């Protein structure tokens, strides 16, 4: 039994779900993203453009 992968909403990359520090919730849209797709203010790539 393997854990399903977490897929980032911004870059569509799959990550192992057991890595707790991979997922970050955007402060604006509340979707889950990998840490690479969230800026220092907690906004995802799409929300930080606005």
C-alpha positions, 0 to 999 in steps of 0.5 A: 500500500503506497501513499498517493502523490500530492499534485501541485495546483500550479506546476502539476508536479507530483510529490510524495504525500508523506513529505509534510513540508511539501504542501503549502496552502496559498493565503489567497486562493486556499489551494495546496501548492508545493513550496517552490510555487509559493512566495515568501508572503504565502501566495501562489504564483497565480495569486502573486501576479494580481 
